[in-house]
Amino acid sequence: MGFFNSFKMKKFFLFLFSLSFLISTANPKEIEPNKTTSNSSYWQQHVDYKMDITMDVNNYRYNGTQQLVYTNNSPDVLNRVYYHLYFNAFQPGSEMDIRSQNIADPDGRVGDRISKLTPEEIGYLKVTSLKQNGIILNYDVVGTVLEVQLNEPIQPGEKVTFDMVFNGQVPVQIRRSGRNNAEGVALSMTQWYPKLAEYDFEGWHADPYIGREFHGVWGDFDVTINIDKNYTIGGSGYLQNPNEIGHGYETGEVNQPKGDMLSWHFLAPKVHDFTWAADPEFIHDTMQVPDGPMLHFLYKKNLEAEYLENWKQLQPKTVELMNYFSENIGMYPYKQYSVIQGGDGGMEYAMCTLITGKRKLGSLIGVTAHELAHAWFQFLLATNELKHYWMDEGFTSYISDYAMDAVMGTNEDNPTTNAYRGYLYLATSGKEQPLTTQADRFEYNQAYGISAYSKGEVFMAQLGYVIGEDNLKATIKKYFNDFAFKHPTPNDFIRTAEKITDFELDWYLIDFAQTTNTIDYGVKAVSDKTIMLERIGLMPMPLDLTVTYTDGTTEDYYIPLRMMRGKKPTTATTISNWAWAYPTYTFEASKTIKSVQIDPKEWMADVNKENNKFEKQD
């Protein structure tokens, strides 16, 4: 999901959401998960999907079959499995409906709209048959979750085949998925199939779909979509039959379709979701990233001239963005990425994004930057978005703000300034909850949004202040190298930073992500050459300090934090460390003091900056 509002990205409260998708003829076996991990006992489940669906574009209903091969890589015996039935959220009385009507500040896109849907407008997924290794299973539909009792337990290391027959109805576009969105895109098909729930070291994650995002099992997808021949599709994965399809994907002479339907066949290797969108008026443009993927752009041909031109100008900027992320995080491993008009804002999915298309150029580039960055921070570094939403949203916001600064040439001193502003508002609002709060459990949507995007971004940016910018850059790259194609946790990230620096950093993760403790340091007293500082907030930090002397010269000081057991690289004068338990810290400067400034570059998220400066009065 993306939090965005303009060319500079993120002025606090507007949500940016994304979907992701690819289309080409690359060899899926070229992509293999990185096997490096900091934990030799690490394991993750694997699932391979083969699905064939037929869409009726007149009534927005579809029938499908699914064969799912599930590998139990866990050390546990599994007695049951769960599937997500996300489309069932778009029915009156669903948990998404009721929560939206009861939260103090509902998402404006949802409001009470679900409660007013007619039977022809609702979404649903109905399973009509399910077998385990050919044996019929019993199951219960509980809202957006299918609870399945197995005939035989799945043993550690065992592969099991599940065969399913299902049908669905695409809801009116309300949230992420749907038909006929506000800009007239016919089908935004996200979370559209029965999706096996994740099982990991914490057990099953069969969370209901109430409002937030997702967690999925890594695997390979083989998907065939049968649809009216006039519709152009963009979807996760590589199109296997371009010469049968046409629509701008062909590599040679197009075979004329027989009848009124086309069968689009996609393979998506090593992903944890599959998305597609379709419309009869899509323009399809491509642009090759040198030594990188083919980019695909799909947008409606009936957009106003201004927006059509913006979509053209977006394309070379997306090449720059792709190169920036590959250079600063790690190489994008797939052969293509697609930017598609659709959805209700911006939302990331495997190998693509769905974004609304009627945007000014800065906004169009900005939302693409954010959603494209999610290809790394969520679709390769696949955190549990219900538990660790701030990692994918905050880390994405951090790197996309820097990417926008680079490709738009704004050259800001601190591209993350708006994130700090958002976090400081929340931290002093009385509405903050710890980042350990499950995403659906926030009392206010606004508090969730600022926590996920702004505070998550500040976590990353401020870590650069703590350990040094070069160490942060190295941490990001090692994190990608070690945990791409996995499900990393906050501890995995902070341990990566510890390995890069040899510092102790658990205190940073605990205080900033697991509590609502705030940072507040102040200048308590200054006399001649003596400076007394005080820690007012509960969260510890190392300090950067600039002292201006009466002779007009300045000197930078660095005060290490004792519990950090290390010092960041700095050209400042390093003095003795400060133990957190001591509320004050006193030291002697080298000359008579005129002024003292704590954190002169404002990289520390200090909630009260008024006490950060002392100025001697003449």
N, C-alpha and C positions, 0 to 999 in steps of 0.2 A: 504494500500500500504506500502511497506517497502523500506527503504533507507539503503543500505548495500554494503560492498564490500569484507570483509574478515572475518577471525575468530574473530577479535575484533569489528566488525561491524562499519560501517560508517566512511569512511575517506572522506569525502565530497560528491562527485558528482555522485555516482552510485546508481541507484534506485532499490529497492527491493520491489517486489509487491506480494500480496498474495490472495489466495482463501481459503475458509473454508468448511469442510464437515464431516459427521458422519454416522455410520451404525450399527444397533443393534436391539434389541427387547425390549427396555425399555418402560415404561408407560409414554406417553407424558403428562398426567395429573399431573405428579409429579412436574412439573415446573410451578410456578405461579409468575407473576411479583410482585416485592416488591412494596407495596403501600405507603411506606414512602416518603414524599417529603417536601421540605422546603416551598412550595407554595401550600396553600390549594385549590387554584383555578386551579391547574395544570390539564390538560387533554391531551389525545392523542388518535388518531384514531386507529381503529382495523380493520383488514381484514383477512378473511379466504379464502385460495385458495384450490380448488380441480382441478387438472389438469391431463390429460391423453394424452400422446403423443406417436407417432410411428415414429421411426428414421430409415431412409434408409441409411445404412452405405456405399452404393455404390455411391450415389450422394450427400450425406450429407444434404438431405432435410428431413423435418419432418412436420407432421400434428398434430394438437392438439386441444383439447377443454379445456376451462377454465370456471369454475363456481366460482364466487367471491362474498362472502358475506361481505359487507362493513358496518361498524357501525360508524355512525357520532356521536362521543362523544363531538364534539365541540358545543359551544353555537350558531353557525352560521348556516344559511340556505345555502345549497350548490346548485347552479344552473348548475354546470358543473363539470366534473372530467377530469383528464388527466392520460394517461398511458405513460410510457417510452417504446420505441421500440429501444433498444440499438444496435441491430445488423445492423440497417440502417446506423450507422456511417461508416460501412465498404463498402462504395460505392463511386466511383469517384464523386467529387463535394460536398461531405458531409462537414459539418462544421469541423469535425475532420481532413478530408483531406486538406481542404483549410488552416486551422490554422497551420497545420504541415508544409505546404509549405511556410508559410509566417513568422513564428516566426524565430528569429535570430539563435536560437540553438535548432533545433527540436530533439525530442526523436529519437535516432538512430534506434529503432525498428519500427518506423512509417515512418519517412522521407517522401518520395513521393510514397511509396508502394501502398497506397490505390488508387491513381490516375491511377495505371497501372492494376488494377484488371479487369479480364474479367467477363462477366455475370455469368459464372459458378463458379467463385472464390469469388464473392462478398458475403456479408451477407445481410440478410433482414428478417424482420418480417412483415407479411401481415395479417391484420384482415379482414376476409370475412363476419363475422356476429357478431353483438353485440346487446344484449337486456337488458333492465332494467325491472326487474319484468315481463318478458315475452313479453315486447313491444319493437319492433325494434327501434334502436337509429340511429341518424345521427352523423357522425364523419368525421374529416379531419385528414389526415396524414401530419404533418409538420416536415420533417426531422426525428428526433429521438423521436418525441412527437406525441401522438394521442390525438387530441382535441375532446372531447365528449360533445355534447349538450344533456342535460337530458330531458326526457319527463315530469317528475315531479321533482320539487326540493326535495332534501333530507333534512328533518327536523332534528333539534337537537334531538339526542337520537334514530333516526330511523335506522333500518337495511334495506339495499337494496341488491338485488341479481342481479348480472350482469353475463350473459351467453355469452361466446365468442367462436367463431371458428376461428382458425388462422393457419398459416403455416409459416415455416421459412427455411432459408438456412444458414448453418454454414459457416462463411467466412474462407478463408485461415488465419492461425494464424498470427496476426499482433500485437494486443494489448489485453492482458488478455484472450480474448475468441478466439476460432478458432479450426480448424482441422489441423492435421498433423504438430505439432509444430517442432521446430528445432531438438528435440530429438526423433521425431517419434511417439509421443503420438497422438492417433487418434482423440479424441474429448475432448476438454477443454470447458465445457458448463457452462459459466458464463454469467449472464445478458442475458439469452437466451429466456425469455418469456415476453409477455406484462405485465409490472409491474406497478401497480397503484402508482401514484405520492403521495408524502407526503403532507398533509395539516396540518398546526399547527398554533400556535399563530401568526406567521408571514404571514400566508396565504399559497397559493399553492407553491410548489417547483417543477415546471415542467421544470427543467433546461435541455437544450440540452446536449447531450453527445459529448463533444469536446475533452476531454483528461483526466479529473480528475475523482474523485470518486463519491460516491453515498449517497443517503438518502432514507430510506424506511420505510414503515408502519409495525408496529409490528403485528404479527398474527400467525396462525397455517396453515401449508402446508400439503396437502395430494396429493402426486404426484406418478403417475404410468408411467413408461418409458418402452415402448416396443421396443426391440432391438435384433439384431442378437445374437443367443444363445452363440456364442463364445466370446462375449465381457464381460469383468468384469467391473462393475460400482462401483464407490464410490460417494456418494451424501449426501447433507445436510439431516439429519434426521435419523430415525431408520428404518432399513429394516424390513418389516412386514412379509415377506414370505421366510425366509432363506432356508427352506427345499425344496422349489420349485426351488430355484435359484442355490444353490451350490456355486461354485466359492470361497470357503473358508468361507462362511458366515453361512453354515448350522449348526444346532444344533442337528440334528439326521439324519435319512436316507433321502437321496435326492430323490424326485420324478422326474423321467425322464421327460424332456420337450417334449411337443408334437409339431412337426413342427420345423421350423427354428428360431423361436422367443422365447424370454423369456420376461415376464412382471415383472419388478422390482417395488415393491410398498413401498414407503417411507412415513413416517409421521415425520414432523419436527415441534415440538411445540415451541411457543413463540420465533420466529425468525423474521427477517425482510428481508430475502432473501433465495433463494434456488439455490444451485449449484450442478453440477455433472460432472464427467469425466469418460471416458470409453476407454478401449483399449483391444484387444484380447491377449496381451502378459503381462498383469499385473501379478506380484507376489502379493499375499496378505498375509501380516504378521499381527499378533496382539500381544499386550502386555498390561497386566492389570496394571493400577495404583492402588496400595493398597489404599483401601477406596476412590477410585476415578473412573474415566471413563476408559472404554476400549479404547486403542489406536489402530488405524488401519494404516498400511503403505502399500501403493500401488505403485509399481515401475516396470519398464520394465525388464523382465528377460534376455534380450539381452544386458544389460549394460556391459561394460568392468568389469573384475574381481575386479579392484580397487574400482569402484563405487558401485558394489554390496556389497562389504565388508563394505564400508562407510554407506550404508543404514542399514546394520545389526548393526553397532556400534551406529548409530543414535538413535536406539530404546530405550535403557536404559537411554540415555541422555534426551530424550523427557519426560520420566517418571520424571526425576529430575526437568526438567523445569516446568512441570505441577504442581509439588508439590511446587516449588518456587513461582510461580504466585498465586496459591491458598492460600499460607501462607501469602504472602506480599500484596495481593490486596483483595481477597475474594474467597471463595470456588467456583470452576467451577461447574455450576449447572446441566450440561447435563451428560448423561450416556456414551458418547464417543466423541472422536475427531480423525480426520484422516489427515494424511500427504500423499499427492498424488503427484506423478511426473506429471507435465503438465504445461500449460501456457507458460509464456515468462520471468519468473524471480521468483517472489514470490508475491502472492496476497491473502489477507484474505477474507474469506466468512463464512457463518454460519456454525459453528462446524467443520471447516476444512481449509486446505490451499492447494493451488496448487503451487508447486515450481519446478524449473528445477533441474534435478537430477544428472547431470554430474559435480559434485563439489568435491573439496578436503574436507576432513572430517570437518575441522574447519569451512569452508564456509557452509557446509550442516547443521551443528548444529546451526550456527549463523543465517542463514535465517529461520530455523525452530523456533528458539527462538523468533525472531522478529514477525513472522507471528502468532505463538501461543499466544504471548502476546496480539495480536489484538483481540483474543477471549474475552478479558476483555475490552481493550480500543478500542472500536468501535462496537463489536458485542454484548456486554452487556451494555456498556456505549456508547449508539449509538448517537454520535454527528453527526451533519450535516457536511459531509466531504467536501462539496464545500465551506462552510463558515468557518468551524472550523477545517480544515484539520490538523492544528498544534497540536490540542489536541489529536487526535487519533494517528498521526504519532510521534509527539514529546514525548507524554507520553509513548507510546509503546517503542520508542527508549530508553528512560530513564530506564524503568523497565527491558527491555531485555538486556541492557548493564550490569546492575547489576546481572541479572540472569546468563549471560555468565561468568562474573567474578567469580560467585559462583560455577557453575557446572564445569568450566574448571580449577578452582583453580589458577587463575592468581593473585588474591589478590592485585589488583592495588589500589593505594591511592585514585585515582579519576577515576572510570570507564567511566566517561562522558567527558574525556579530548578532544577527537576528536570532540565532538559536540561543545565545546567551541571554538576550533580552526576553525571549519567551520563557526560558527556564526561570529566570529571576522573578518574573511576574508570577509564575506558578508557586515558587518556593515561598513567596510572601503573601499568597492569596488565602491561605488556610484550607485549600482544597487539594493539596498534594497528597498522593499516596505513594508508597515505595514502588520501585520498579519491579519488585517481586510480585506485585499484584497481578493476578490473572487478568488478561486483557478485557474480558467481559465483566469483570467485577468492579470496575471503576464507578464511583458514584456519579461522575460527570463525564460526558463525552469530551468536553474541552480538556479536562485533566488528563484523560487518556492521550489525546492528540499531542499535547505539549510534552507529556512524559515520553511518549514514543519517539517523537521527531526531535524536539528541541533538547530535552534532557539527555536523550540517547546520543545526540550529536555532540553536546557539551562533554559527555563522558569521554568521547574519542578525542576531541580537540584539547581538552584540559589534560588528558593523559600525555599529550605532547609537551605541555608545560611542565609536567611532573618528571618525565624521563628524558626530554629533549626531542626535538623534531626529527632528527635523523634516526634516532632509536624508534620513534613511532613509525616512520616509513618502513624501517626494516621489520618491525613487528607485524605490520599489515601484510607484507609480502610473505613472511614466514607463516602467518596464520592461514593465508590462502594455500600455500604449498602443502601444509600439513593437514588441512581440514577440508579442502575442496572435495566434493562428492560425499560429504559426511554430514552429520547432524551435531555441530559443535555447540557448546554451552558457554555461558559467561566465564566459567573457570578456565575453559580451554583458551579463551582469548587472553585472559590476564596471565595465565601461566606462560603463554607464548611471549608476552612482554617481559616476564621475569627471566626467561631463557635468553632473550636478546640482551638484557641489561645486567643480569645477575643481581637485581634489586629484589626486595620483598615488596609486593604490591597488593597483597590480599586486603590490607586496610582500605585501599582505594575502592576496590570492588564492593567491600562490605558497606562502607559508609555511604558511598554515592548511589549504589544500586539497590541496597537491601534495607536502607533506612531513609528517613527524610531529614537526617542531620544536615545542617547547613554550614557553609564556610563563612566565617566572619573574623577577620583579623583587624586590629587597629593600632594606631600609634598612640600609646598611653601618655608618654611624657618625653620631653626632650630638654636637656640642659647642657649648654656648652657643647661638649663632645659626646655626651652620653645619650643613648637612645633606649627607651623602654617600650617594647611592643607587648600587646596582649592578644590572647586567643579568647574570643567571645563565643563563637559558634562551637558546636561539638565536633565537627569534622576536621581532622588534622590535614595540614598541607605543608610542604616546603615553601619557602618564601623567596621571591626576588624583591630587591629593595634598591632604590636609587636615592642617594644622599647628595644634596647640593650644598656646597660650603660657602661661607661668607666671602671667600675670595673669587667666587664665580665658577670654580671647578666642580665637577661631579664625580662620584664614584659609585659603581654598582656593587652590591653585596648579594651573596647567596647564602641562605640559611638552610642547610639540609634538615630533613625530618629524621629524627633518630630511628624510628621504627621502619624506615625505608631501607636502612642498612646499605646506603649507597648515595652517590652524588651524581647529578646529571652533568653532562659536559657543558661548561660555561666559561666565559672569559671574565666573569665577575669575581670579586674577591670572596673566597669561600671562608666562612667563619664557623664557629662551633655549632653542632647540631642542636635542635630544639626537641626535647621530649614532650610528647603530647600532654601528659598529666600536669605539666607546669603551666599555669595560666599566663605567666609573663616571661619575658625574655629580655635581658639587658646586655648591651655591648657598647664598647667604646669605638667611635669613629676616629679617623686620623687627623681631622681638623675641626675647627669650630663650625657648627652646623647652621645653615640657613633654612633648609627644608628637607623633609623626608617623604618619600612616596613608596608605598607598598604596591607591588605588582603594577609597575608603570605601563606595561603593554596591555593590561586588563585581560590576561589569559586565564585568570583564576575567577571562578564563579562566586565571588564574594558578594553576599546578599546586602551588605551595607558599605558602599564605597566612600561614603562621606567621612568615615573615620580612618580612611587609608592614607590620609595626607596630613602632614604638619607643615605649617608655614610660619616662620618666625616673623613677628611683627616689628617693624622699625620703630 
